[in-house]
Amino acid sequence: MLKVEVESDFLSKVSNASSYVAISELIWNALDADANKVTVKLNEDTLYGGLTNIEITDDGFGITDKIADKHFSKLGGSWKKFKHKTDSGRFLHGQEGQGRFKPFSLGKVIDWETVYSDEQESALKTFTITGMADDIGNFRVTDSEHTKSKHCGTTVRISELSKKGLTVSEKGLSNYVSCAFAIYLSKYPDVQLYVNDIKIDPAEQILHQETLDLDPVTFEGESFNYSLRVIEWKCDTKNELHFCDSNGFPLHSHDKPIRGTSEFEFTAYLVSEHISKLSSKGVLELGGLEPTLSAPLRDAIDKLKHHLFLRKLAKSANIIQKWKDEEIYPYEGGYSDAIDEVERQMFDVLAVNISQELPEFEKAPVKVKRLQFRLLKQIVSSNPNDLQVIFEEVLSLSLKKQKELAELLEDISLTSIINASKTISDRLKFIVGLEHIIFDPEKKKVLKERCQLHKILAENTWVFGDAFTMSVNDQSLTEVLKKHLKSMKVDLIPDEPVTRVDKSRGIVDLMLTQSVPQNHADQLEHLVIELKAPKVPIGPKEIQQIESYAFAVASDERFNKLDVKWNFWIVSNDTTEYTDHKLKADKTGQGIIHQTDNMVIQVKTWGQLIKECKHRLEFVRSHLDLDVTTTEGLQFLKAHYADFTKDVIFEDELVSEQ
């Protein structure tokens, strides 16, 4: 008797699996035992019909009595854990030592009848391991004995089938294992897999396949590549997305259906070594709830939908060409821009679906079809929200087709704004993270002005206004002049450093340049920003500093007569009483402490700047339905600016809101 040293309720959870997943686990075990042939037999009662038991037979190396003693007596600790390949050089699938419990979801009694090679006696031996669902923690093992069998191998027999086990069908199982083992069987063509007498050959069922590159993911300081392999099938399948290791072997499946993909029979494989890492840590089952998996999962679903959308267009190419030949297609030439491309793609999909749903459309006169297409184009380009009304009230499409087209429209909209969506999402995360590290009492004490805050903002100048682009970063006022004169196409290099009024050299944190499209093509506007550490309030010393920069520029004869406007900002978290009193003279409420025709000096707080950023992003954010948490913001800063956030963002903060 072998007893698993773990609580029975935990074993029950481990043994829970869908019927096809449970059978697949046993197939994987056979393949990991170097089996070249695996057969799944669905044995039926010849008299009354219905399944009596399920058998999985292989010609692998079997289970030795030592392996049985060691690995059937505890959960985990698989012999595969410290191996990456089988003896024949094939990649191993399972390493968690839990696969032997999965078949208990199918039946009450599981028998492992195995034949193995006893090296000491140079003979083949056999024994049987039996497990009971009612006593799931205990396995009965018979004594080893010699056998007349000619080869090694194992047969797993599942009997006293549960309701779940009785639902297994030949067609359903064949389709499932075709998808689940497609990559493995293509990698190892000598391996044979049968369901009853049906040989599984995924290649015969593949209609189309393609691999899409995804963005990499950083996990525990290491970057992991991601790809998405999409296989379209000729047979009926349950559309699924599998999480796979770097060899493409499925470890878990995404448990949510993917909307807008019902027209296709496909299986998608999300492939990365990162997924293996998550599996080994026991968090892969969380799926999209696992923070480091949520981004690649979203990316995969978006790319999958876009891929299938383009496949749909490709399938429609012939009918669209026919419309062009009839001169009823309402577009000419290539795409004029990205918006035109999306609009035309939307039109193509809708027009093809409508023509398929309404056979009388193709029978209509050319003039009628041309008019209908022009009307559809007009609605797509100007009032796409009215399309649902057209589907329902004008075209009288079926509810199923209306729902299908509604999902397509939703996906096309997402396709058209996917890049903008990512930009807005990243900016929201940046602002939320920046706001936290600037205002958090402990963080602002350690956040350094020049080597941290300055470096981060140098790559995100949109914070100060999208119209400005960076031209000078952390240069002396002499370099400000050089850059300015160069931008004005003045061939003059200052032969003396530009100094403040007190003759000391000045350092400008950021200089942003904007060309102002007014009466003169060479008119420019500059924004010079002096950043202070969040813990430093803006007081008389800081105001004197920014004024010294401004007055040095204004008084320099080399460009003070040129057509340019200068904006000088000093930015920090707070202001002193002195500054507050000084700002009372500003009737505009914009923090102006000095203003002339070509120069404005302003005091800005981070509270004001962040509020302005959020306001600029709010319209798109609300339409994209984006909500960003503080943790997501900190994760973004940590991922993109790790070198500049040391000692500011800590690892325990990155999971506090998950």
C-alpha positions as CSV (number, residue, x, y, z in Angstrom):
1,M,0.0,0.0,0.0
2,L,1.3,3.4,-1.0
3,K,-0.2,6.5,0.8
4,V,0.1,10.1,-0.4
5,E,1.1,12.3,2.5
6,V,-1.3,15.2,1.9
7,E,-4.9,16.1,2.8
8,S,-7.6,14.4,0.8
9,D,-9.5,17.6,0.1
10,F,-6.4,19.0,-1.6
11,L,-6.1,15.8,-3.6
12,S,-9.7,16.2,-4.7
13,K,-8.9,19.6,-6.0
14,V,-5.8,18.4,-7.9
15,S,-7.8,15.6,-9.5
16,N,-10.5,17.9,-10.8
17,A,-10.2,18.4,-14.6
18,S,-12.4,18.3,-17.7
19,S,-12.8,14.8,-19.3
20,Y,-10.6,15.6,-22.3
21,V,-7.9,17.3,-20.2
22,A,-7.7,14.3,-17.9
23,I,-7.2,11.9,-20.8
24,S,-4.7,14.3,-22.4
25,E,-2.7,14.2,-19.1
26,L,-2.5,10.4,-19.4
27,I,-1.4,10.7,-23.1
28,W,1.3,13.2,-22.0
29,N,2.5,10.7,-19.4
30,A,2.8,8.1,-22.0
31,L,4.7,10.4,-24.4
32,D,7.0,11.5,-21.5
33,A,7.8,7.8,-21.0
34,D,9.1,7.7,-24.6
35,A,6.1,5.9,-26.1
36,N,6.1,5.8,-29.9
37,K,2.5,4.6,-30.0
38,V,-0.4,5.7,-27.7
39,T,-3.9,4.3,-28.1
40,V,-7.0,5.6,-26.4
41,K,-9.8,3.0,-26.4
42,L,-13.4,3.9,-25.5
43,N,-14.8,0.5,-24.7
44,E,-18.6,0.2,-24.9
45,D,-21.0,-2.3,-23.6
46,T,-21.9,-4.5,-26.6
47,L,-25.3,-5.4,-25.2
48,Y,-26.6,-2.1,-23.7
49,G,-24.4,0.4,-25.3
50,G,-22.6,3.3,-23.5
51,L,-19.1,3.4,-22.2
52,T,-17.9,0.8,-19.7
53,N,-14.3,2.0,-19.4
54,I,-11.5,4.0,-21.0
55,E,-8.1,2.6,-21.7
56,I,-4.9,4.4,-22.6
57,T,-2.2,2.0,-23.8
58,D,1.4,2.9,-24.7
59,D,4.7,1.3,-25.6
60,G,6.8,3.5,-23.3
61,F,9.4,2.3,-20.8
62,G,6.8,1.6,-18.2
63,I,6.8,2.3,-14.4
64,T,9.5,0.6,-12.4
65,D,8.7,-0.5,-8.9
66,K,11.2,2.1,-7.6
67,I,9.3,4.9,-9.4
68,A,6.0,3.6,-8.0
69,D,7.3,3.5,-4.4
70,K,8.8,7.0,-4.7
71,H,6.3,8.9,-6.8
72,F,2.9,7.3,-6.0
73,S,3.5,8.0,-2.3
74,K,3.6,11.8,-2.5
75,L,2.1,14.7,-4.4
76,G,4.6,16.4,-6.7
77,G,8.2,15.3,-6.9
78,S,7.8,14.0,-10.5
79,W,10.9,12.1,-11.9
80,K,10.7,14.6,-14.7
81,K,11.3,17.6,-12.5
82,F,15.1,17.6,-13.0
83,K,15.0,16.5,-16.6
84,H,14.2,18.5,-19.7
85,K,14.2,15.7,-22.3
86,T,13.3,12.0,-22.5
87,D,16.0,9.4,-23.1
88,S,15.3,9.6,-26.8
89,G,15.7,13.3,-26.8
90,R,12.1,14.4,-26.9
91,F,10.9,17.3,-24.8
92,L,9.2,16.5,-21.5
93,H,5.7,17.9,-20.8
94,G,4.8,17.3,-17.2
95,Q,7.0,18.1,-14.2
96,E,4.6,18.6,-11.4
97,G,3.7,15.0,-10.4
98,Q,0.0,15.7,-10.4
99,G,-1.1,14.1,-13.7
100,R,-1.8,10.7,-12.2
101,F,-4.7,12.2,-10.1
102,K,-6.5,13.7,-13.1
103,P,-8.3,10.5,-14.3
104,F,-10.2,10.3,-11.0
105,S,-12.4,13.0,-12.5
106,L,-13.6,10.4,-15.0
107,G,-14.1,7.3,-12.9
108,K,-13.9,5.8,-9.5
109,V,-11.3,3.1,-10.2
110,I,-8.0,3.6,-11.9
111,D,-5.6,0.7,-12.7
112,W,-2.1,1.2,-14.0
113,E,-0.9,-2.1,-15.5
114,T,2.7,-1.7,-16.4
115,V,5.6,-3.7,-17.9
116,Y,9.1,-2.5,-17.3
117,S,12.7,-3.8,-17.7
118,D,14.4,-5.0,-14.6
119,E,18.0,-4.3,-15.4
120,Q,19.4,-6.4,-12.6
121,E,17.6,-9.6,-13.8
122,S,17.7,-8.5,-17.5
123,A,14.0,-9.5,-17.7
124,L,10.6,-7.8,-18.2
125,K,8.4,-7.6,-15.1
126,T,4.9,-6.5,-14.5
127,F,2.8,-5.2,-11.6
128,T,-0.4,-3.2,-11.1
129,I,-1.2,0.0,-9.2
130,T,-4.8,0.6,-8.3
131,G,-6.3,3.8,-7.0
132,M,-9.9,4.5,-5.8
133,A,-11.7,7.8,-5.9
134,D,-13.3,7.1,-2.5
135,D,-9.8,6.6,-1.0
136,I,-7.9,8.9,-3.3
137,G,-4.8,9.2,-1.1
138,N,-4.0,5.4,-1.1
139,F,-2.7,3.2,-3.9
140,R,-2.6,-0.6,-3.8
141,V,0.4,-2.1,-5.5
142,T,0.8,-5.8,-6.5
143,D,4.1,-7.7,-6.3
144,S,6.3,-7.6,-9.4
145,E,6.4,-10.8,-11.4
146,H,7.9,-11.9,-14.6
147,T,5.8,-11.6,-17.8
148,K,5.7,-13.1,-21.2
149,S,5.1,-9.7,-22.7
150,K,7.6,-8.9,-25.5
151,H,7.9,-5.1,-24.8
152,C,7.5,-2.5,-22.1
153,G,4.5,-0.2,-21.8
154,T,1.6,0.8,-19.6
155,T,-2.1,0.5,-19.8
156,V,-4.2,2.9,-17.7
157,R,-7.8,1.7,-17.3
158,I,-10.5,4.0,-16.0
159,S,-13.6,2.2,-14.8
160,E,-16.9,2.8,-12.9
161,L,-17.1,5.9,-15.0
162,S,-18.5,9.1,-13.5
163,K,-21.1,11.3,-15.3
164,K,-18.1,13.3,-16.7
165,G,-16.4,10.1,-18.0
166,L,-19.6,9.0,-19.7
167,T,-19.7,12.1,-21.8
168,V,-16.5,11.3,-23.7
169,S,-17.1,10.7,-27.4
170,E,-14.9,9.5,-30.2
171,K,-15.4,12.6,-32.3
172,G,-15.0,15.0,-29.5
173,L,-11.9,13.4,-28.1
174,S,-10.3,13.1,-31.6
175,N,-10.9,16.8,-32.3
176,Y,-9.5,17.8,-28.9
177,V,-6.3,15.7,-29.0
178,S,-5.8,16.8,-32.6
179,C,-5.6,20.4,-31.3
180,A,-3.8,19.6,-28.0
181,F,-1.1,17.5,-29.6
182,A,-0.8,19.2,-33.0
183,I,2.6,20.9,-32.2
184,Y,4.0,17.8,-30.6
185,L,3.0,15.5,-33.4
186,S,4.4,17.9,-36.0
187,K,7.7,18.1,-34.1
188,Y,7.9,14.3,-33.7
189,P,6.3,12.7,-36.8
190,D,7.3,9.1,-35.8
191,V,4.9,9.3,-32.8
192,Q,1.5,7.7,-33.4
193,L,-1.6,8.6,-31.5
194,Y,-5.0,6.8,-31.9
195,V,-8.5,7.2,-30.6
196,N,-10.1,3.8,-31.1
197,D,-9.0,3.0,-34.7
198,I,-8.7,6.7,-35.8
199,K,-5.1,7.8,-36.2
200,I,-4.7,11.4,-35.2
201,D,-3.0,13.4,-37.9
202,P,-3.5,17.1,-37.2
203,A,-1.9,18.0,-40.6
204,E,-4.9,16.5,-42.4
205,Q,-7.2,18.8,-40.4
206,I,-5.2,22.0,-40.6
207,L,-6.8,24.6,-42.9
208,H,-4.3,27.5,-42.2
209,Q,-1.7,28.3,-39.6
210,E,0.3,31.3,-38.7
211,T,2.6,32.5,-35.9
212,L,2.3,36.1,-34.6
213,D,5.0,37.9,-32.6
214,L,3.9,39.5,-29.3
215,D,5.6,42.0,-27.0
216,P,8.1,40.5,-24.6
217,V,7.4,40.4,-20.8
218,T,9.8,41.1,-18.0
219,F,9.6,38.7,-15.1
220,E,11.9,38.5,-12.1
221,G,14.4,40.7,-13.9
222,E,14.5,38.6,-17.0
223,S,12.9,39.3,-20.4
224,F,10.8,36.6,-22.0
225,N,9.7,36.5,-25.6
226,Y,6.1,35.7,-26.5
227,S,4.4,34.4,-29.7
228,L,0.9,33.3,-30.7
229,R,0.5,30.3,-33.0
230,V,-3.0,30.2,-34.6
231,I,-4.2,27.0,-36.3
232,E,-7.5,27.0,-38.2
233,W,-9.1,23.6,-38.6
234,K,-11.2,21.9,-41.2
235,C,-13.0,19.9,-38.5
236,D,-15.4,21.2,-35.8
237,T,-13.5,22.3,-32.6
238,K,-14.1,24.2,-29.5
239,N,-12.2,27.4,-30.0
240,E,-9.6,27.6,-27.3
241,L,-6.5,29.5,-26.3
242,H,-3.8,27.3,-24.7
243,F,-1.0,28.6,-22.5
244,C,2.2,26.7,-23.7
245,D,5.8,26.3,-22.6
246,S,8.6,27.4,-25.0
247,N,8.3,24.2,-26.9
248,G,4.6,24.9,-27.7
249,F,3.2,22.2,-25.4
250,P,-0.1,23.2,-23.7
251,L,0.1,23.5,-19.9
252,H,-3.3,25.1,-19.3
253,S,-6.2,26.6,-21.2
254,H,-7.8,30.1,-21.1
255,D,-11.1,29.5,-19.5
256,K,-13.1,32.3,-21.1
257,P,-14.6,32.3,-24.6
258,I,-13.1,34.9,-27.0
259,R,-15.9,37.0,-28.5
260,G,-16.2,37.7,-32.2
261,T,-14.4,34.5,-33.3
262,S,-17.4,32.1,-33.8
263,E,-17.0,32.0,-37.6
264,F,-13.7,30.2,-37.3
265,E,-12.6,26.7,-36.1
266,F,-9.3,27.4,-34.5
267,T,-6.9,26.7,-31.7
268,A,-4.4,29.4,-30.5
269,Y,-1.2,28.6,-28.6
270,L,0.3,31.3,-26.5
271,V,4.0,30.3,-26.3
272,S,6.6,31.5,-23.8
273,E,9.1,30.2,-21.3
274,H,7.5,32.7,-19.0
275,I,4.4,30.5,-18.9
276,S,6.6,27.6,-17.8
277,K,7.9,29.7,-14.9
278,L,4.3,30.6,-13.9
279,S,3.3,27.0,-14.1
280,S,6.2,25.9,-11.8
281,K,5.2,28.5,-9.3
282,G,1.6,27.2,-9.3
283,V,0.0,30.5,-10.5
284,L,-0.6,29.7,-14.2
285,E,-4.2,28.6,-13.4
286,L,-5.0,32.2,-12.4
287,G,-4.8,33.1,-16.1
288,G,-5.5,36.8,-16.7
289,L,-5.6,37.4,-12.9
290,E,-1.9,36.8,-12.8
291,P,-0.4,40.3,-13.2
292,T,2.5,39.3,-15.4
293,L,0.3,37.2,-17.7
294,S,-2.5,39.7,-18.1
295,A,-0.7,42.0,-20.6
296,P,0.5,39.2,-22.9
297,L,-3.0,37.6,-22.7
298,R,-4.7,40.9,-23.7
299,D,-2.1,41.3,-26.5
300,A,-2.7,37.8,-27.7
301,I,-6.5,38.2,-27.8
302,D,-6.2,41.5,-29.6
303,K,-3.7,40.0,-32.2
304,L,-5.9,36.9,-32.6
305,K,-9.0,38.9,-33.3
306,H,-7.2,41.1,-35.8
307,H,-5.6,38.1,-37.4
308,L,-9.0,36.4,-37.9
309,F,-10.5,39.6,-39.1
310,L,-7.8,39.8,-41.8
311,R,-8.4,36.2,-42.6
312,K,-12.1,36.9,-43.1
313,L,-11.1,39.7,-45.5
314,A,-8.8,37.4,-47.4
315,K,-11.5,34.8,-47.8
316,S,-13.7,37.6,-49.2
317,A,-11.1,38.8,-51.7
318,N,-12.8,37.1,-54.7
319,I,-16.3,38.5,-54.1
320,I,-14.8,42.0,-53.5
321,Q,-12.9,41.8,-56.8
322,K,-16.1,40.8,-58.5
323,W,-17.8,44.0,-57.2
324,K,-14.8,46.1,-58.4
325,D,-15.2,44.5,-61.9
326,E,-18.9,45.4,-61.8
327,E,-17.9,48.9,-60.8
328,I,-20.2,48.9,-57.8
329,Y,-17.5,48.9,-55.2
330,P,-17.5,52.5,-53.7
331,Y,-13.8,52.9,-53.1
332,E,-10.9,53.5,-55.5
333,G,-7.2,53.1,-55.3
334,G,-5.2,52.3,-52.2
335,Y,-5.7,53.4,-48.6
336,S,-5.2,57.2,-48.1
337,D,-4.4,56.8,-44.4
338,A,-5.0,54.5,-41.4
339,I,-8.5,55.7,-40.8
340,D,-9.4,55.1,-44.4
341,E,-7.9,51.6,-44.1
342,V,-10.0,50.7,-41.1
343,E,-13.2,52.2,-42.6
344,R,-12.7,50.2,-45.8
345,Q,-12.1,47.0,-43.8
346,M,-15.3,47.6,-41.9
347,F,-17.2,48.2,-45.1
348,D,-15.7,45.0,-46.7
349,V,-16.7,42.8,-43.8
350,L,-20.2,44.2,-43.6
351,A,-20.8,44.1,-47.3
352,V,-19.7,40.5,-47.6
353,N,-21.8,39.4,-44.6
354,I,-24.9,41.2,-45.9
355,S,-24.5,39.7,-49.4
356,Q,-24.2,36.3,-47.9
357,E,-27.2,36.8,-45.6
358,L,-29.4,38.3,-48.3
359,P,-29.1,36.2,-51.5
360,E,-31.4,38.5,-53.4
361,F,-28.8,41.2,-53.2
362,E,-26.6,39.6,-55.9
363,K,-29.7,39.3,-58.1
364,A,-30.5,43.0,-57.9
365,P,-29.6,45.3,-60.9
366,V,-26.2,46.9,-60.9
367,K,-27.6,50.4,-60.3
368,V,-29.4,49.2,-57.2
369,K,-26.4,47.5,-55.8
370,R,-24.2,50.5,-56.5
371,L,-26.6,52.8,-54.7
372,Q,-26.9,50.4,-51.7
373,F,-23.1,50.2,-51.4
374,R,-22.8,54.0,-51.5
375,L,-25.4,54.3,-48.7
376,L,-23.5,51.7,-46.7
377,K,-20.2,53.5,-47.2
378,Q,-21.8,56.8,-46.1
379,I,-23.1,55.2,-42.9
380,V,-19.8,53.5,-42.2
381,S,-17.8,56.7,-42.6
382,S,-20.1,59.2,-40.9
383,N,-22.6,57.4,-38.6
384,P,-21.4,53.9,-37.7
385,N,-23.6,53.9,-34.7
386,D,-26.6,53.7,-37.0
387,L,-25.5,50.4,-38.5
388,Q,-27.4,48.3,-35.9
389,V,-30.6,50.1,-36.9
390,I,-29.9,49.3,-40.5
391,F,-29.2,45.6,-39.7
392,E,-32.5,45.3,-37.8
393,E,-35.0,47.6,-39.4
394,V,-33.9,48.0,-43.0
395,L,-32.1,44.8,-43.9
396,S,-34.1,42.6,-41.4
397,L,-31.1,40.4,-40.7
398,S,-31.5,37.5,-38.3
399,L,-30.7,38.0,-34.6
400,K,-27.8,35.7,-34.9
401,K,-26.3,37.7,-37.8
402,Q,-27.0,41.0,-36.0
403,K,-25.1,39.8,-33.0
404,E,-22.3,38.5,-35.1
405,L,-21.9,41.7,-37.0
406,A,-22.1,43.7,-33.8
407,E,-19.2,41.8,-32.4
408,L,-17.3,42.3,-35.7
409,L,-17.9,46.1,-35.5
410,E,-16.7,46.1,-31.9
411,D,-13.5,44.3,-32.9
412,I,-12.9,46.5,-35.9
413,S,-13.2,49.5,-33.6
414,L,-10.6,48.0,-31.3
415,T,-8.3,47.3,-34.2
416,S,-8.4,50.8,-35.4
417,I,-7.5,52.3,-32.0
418,I,-5.2,49.6,-30.6
419,N,-2.1,51.6,-30.9
420,A,-3.8,54.7,-29.5
421,S,-5.2,52.6,-26.8
422,K,-1.8,51.3,-25.7
423,T,-0.4,54.9,-25.8
424,I,-3.2,56.2,-23.6
425,S,-3.0,53.2,-21.3
426,D,0.7,53.6,-20.8
427,R,0.4,57.4,-20.2
428,L,-2.3,56.8,-17.6
429,K,-0.2,54.3,-15.9
430,F,2.8,56.6,-16.0
431,I,0.8,59.5,-14.5
432,V,-0.7,57.4,-11.8
433,G,2.7,56.0,-10.9
434,L,4.4,59.4,-11.0
435,E,1.7,60.9,-8.9
436,H,2.2,58.3,-6.2
437,I,6.0,58.6,-6.0
438,I,5.8,62.4,-6.0
439,F,3.2,62.7,-3.3
440,D,3.8,59.7,-1.1
441,P,5.4,61.1,2.1
442,E,8.1,58.4,2.3
443,K,8.9,58.3,-1.4
444,K,9.3,62.0,-2.0
445,K,12.0,62.0,0.7
446,V,14.2,59.7,-1.2
447,L,13.3,60.7,-4.8
448,K,16.3,62.4,-6.3
449,E,15.8,65.4,-8.6
450,R,18.6,65.0,-11.2
451,C,19.3,61.2,-11.3
452,Q,15.8,60.0,-11.0
453,L,12.9,62.4,-11.5
454,H,14.7,64.3,-14.2
455,K,15.7,61.1,-16.1
456,I,12.1,59.8,-16.1
457,L,10.6,63.0,-17.3
458,A,13.2,63.4,-20.0
459,E,11.5,60.5,-21.8
460,N,8.0,61.7,-21.1
461,T,7.9,65.4,-22.1
462,W,4.3,65.0,-23.1
463,V,3.5,65.6,-19.4
464,F,4.2,69.3,-20.1
465,G,2.1,69.4,-23.3
466,D,2.0,67.3,-26.4
467,A,2.9,70.2,-28.7
468,F,6.5,70.3,-27.3
469,T,9.3,68.1,-28.4
470,M,12.6,67.8,-26.5
471,S,15.5,69.7,-27.9
472,V,17.9,70.2,-24.9
473,N,18.2,68.1,-21.8
474,D,20.3,69.2,-18.8
475,Q,22.6,71.7,-20.5
476,S,24.2,74.9,-19.5
477,L,22.7,78.2,-20.6
478,T,25.4,78.5,-23.2
479,E,24.1,75.3,-24.8
480,V,20.6,76.8,-24.6
481,L,21.9,79.6,-26.7
482,K,23.7,77.3,-29.1
483,K,20.5,75.3,-29.6
484,H,18.4,78.4,-30.0
485,L,20.7,80.0,-32.6
486,K,20.9,76.7,-34.5
487,S,17.1,76.4,-34.6
488,M,16.9,80.0,-35.9
489,K,19.6,79.1,-38.6
490,V,21.9,81.8,-37.2
491,D,25.5,80.8,-38.0
492,L,27.0,82.0,-34.7
493,I,28.7,80.1,-31.9
494,P,28.8,82.0,-28.6
495,D,32.4,82.6,-27.7
496,E,31.6,83.2,-24.0
497,P,29.5,81.2,-21.7
498,V,26.1,82.8,-21.0
499,T,25.9,83.5,-17.3
500,R,23.4,84.6,-14.8
501,V,23.4,88.2,-13.6
502,D,25.8,87.2,-10.8
503,K,28.2,85.7,-13.5
504,S,27.7,82.1,-12.4
505,R,27.0,79.3,-14.9
506,G,23.4,78.0,-14.9
507,I,22.1,74.5,-15.6
508,V,18.7,74.1,-17.3
509,D,16.9,70.9,-16.6
510,L,14.8,70.6,-19.7
511,M,14.4,72.7,-22.8
512,L,11.4,71.9,-25.0
513,T,10.9,73.5,-28.4
514,Q,7.7,74.2,-30.3
515,S,7.4,75.8,-33.8
516,V,4.5,78.2,-33.7
517,P,2.6,78.2,-37.0
518,Q,1.8,81.9,-37.1
519,N,2.7,84.7,-39.5
520,H,6.3,83.8,-39.7
521,A,7.6,80.3,-40.6
522,D,10.7,80.8,-38.4
523,Q,8.8,81.8,-35.3
524,L,9.6,79.6,-32.3
525,E,8.4,79.1,-28.8
526,H,10.6,77.6,-26.1
527,L,9.7,76.1,-22.7
528,V,12.5,75.9,-20.2
529,I,11.7,73.8,-17.1
530,E,13.5,73.8,-13.8
531,L,12.5,70.7,-11.8
532,K,12.9,70.6,-8.1
533,A,12.8,67.5,-5.9
534,P,9.3,66.9,-4.6
535,K,10.5,67.5,-1.0
536,V,11.7,71.0,-1.9
537,P,9.0,73.7,-1.9
538,I,9.2,76.6,-4.2
539,G,10.4,79.6,-2.2
540,P,12.4,82.8,-2.7
541,K,15.6,80.9,-3.5
542,E,13.9,78.8,-6.2
543,I,12.1,81.8,-7.7
544,Q,15.4,83.7,-7.8
545,Q,17.0,80.8,-9.7
546,I,14.4,80.6,-12.4
547,E,14.4,84.4,-12.8
548,S,18.1,84.4,-13.2
549,Y,17.8,81.9,-16.1
550,A,15.1,84.0,-17.7
551,F,16.8,87.3,-17.4
552,A,20.1,85.9,-18.7
553,V,18.3,84.9,-21.8
554,A,16.3,88.1,-22.1
555,S,19.4,90.3,-21.8
556,D,21.7,88.4,-24.2
557,E,22.2,90.5,-27.3
558,R,22.7,87.5,-29.5
559,F,19.0,86.6,-29.7
560,N,16.9,89.0,-27.7
561,K,15.8,90.7,-30.9
562,L,14.8,87.4,-32.6
563,D,11.2,86.4,-33.1
564,V,10.9,83.9,-30.2
565,K,8.7,83.5,-27.1
566,W,10.2,82.1,-23.9
567,N,8.3,80.2,-21.2
568,F,10.1,79.5,-17.9
569,W,8.5,77.1,-15.4
570,I,9.7,76.1,-12.0
571,V,8.0,72.9,-10.8
572,S,7.7,71.1,-7.4
573,N,5.1,69.7,-5.1
574,D,4.4,72.8,-3.0
575,T,5.0,76.5,-2.5
576,T,6.1,78.5,0.5
577,E,4.2,81.3,2.1
578,Y,6.5,83.8,0.3
579,T,5.6,82.3,-3.1
580,D,1.9,82.2,-2.3
581,H,2.0,85.9,-1.4
582,K,3.9,86.7,-4.6
583,L,1.3,84.8,-6.7
584,K,-1.6,86.9,-5.4
585,A,-0.6,89.6,-7.9
586,D,-1.3,87.2,-10.7
587,K,-4.9,87.9,-11.8
588,T,-4.9,85.0,-14.3
589,G,-4.6,82.3,-11.7
590,Q,-1.9,80.6,-13.9
591,G,1.0,81.0,-11.4
592,I,2.7,83.9,-13.4
593,I,5.4,85.7,-11.5
594,H,6.8,87.7,-14.4
595,Q,5.5,88.5,-17.9
596,T,6.7,90.6,-20.8
597,D,5.8,90.5,-24.5
598,N,8.2,87.6,-25.2
599,M,8.7,86.0,-21.8
600,V,6.5,84.4,-19.1
601,I,7.9,83.0,-15.8
602,Q,5.5,80.6,-14.0
603,V,5.3,78.6,-10.9
604,K,3.8,75.1,-11.5
605,T,2.9,72.4,-8.9
606,W,2.8,68.7,-9.7
607,G,-0.8,68.7,-8.6
608,Q,-1.7,71.2,-11.3
609,L,0.4,69.4,-14.0
610,I,-1.0,65.9,-13.2
611,K,-4.5,67.3,-13.1
612,E,-4.0,68.9,-16.6
613,C,-2.6,65.6,-17.9
614,K,-5.5,63.6,-16.6
615,H,-7.9,66.1,-18.1
616,R,-6.2,65.8,-21.6
617,L,-6.4,62.0,-21.3
618,E,-9.9,61.7,-19.9
619,F,-11.9,61.8,-23.1
620,V,-10.0,58.9,-24.7
621,R,-9.8,57.1,-21.4
622,S,-13.5,57.1,-20.8
623,H,-14.2,55.9,-24.4
624,L,-11.7,53.1,-24.0
625,D,-13.0,52.2,-20.6
626,L,-9.5,52.2,-19.1
627,D,-9.1,52.1,-15.3
628,V,-5.6,52.2,-13.9
629,T,-4.7,51.4,-10.3
630,T,-1.7,52.7,-8.3
631,T,-0.1,49.2,-8.4
632,E,-0.4,49.2,-12.2
633,G,1.2,52.6,-12.3
634,L,4.1,51.6,-10.1
635,Q,4.5,48.4,-12.1
636,F,4.8,50.5,-15.3
637,L,7.5,52.8,-13.8
638,K,9.3,49.8,-12.4
639,A,9.2,47.9,-15.7
640,H,10.2,50.9,-17.9
641,Y,12.4,53.0,-15.6
642,A,14.0,50.4,-13.2
643,D,17.3,52.2,-13.1
644,F,15.7,55.5,-12.1
645,T,13.3,54.1,-9.4
646,K,15.7,52.2,-7.2
647,D,15.0,52.7,-3.5
648,V,11.7,54.4,-4.5
649,I,9.4,51.5,-5.6
650,F,9.5,48.3,-3.6
651,E,8.4,44.8,-4.8
652,D,5.7,44.4,-2.1
653,E,3.9,47.4,-3.5
654,L,3.6,45.8,-6.9
655,V,1.2,43.1,-5.6
656,S,-0.7,45.0,-3.0
657,E,-3.8,45.7,-5.1
658,Q,-3.8,42.5,-7.2
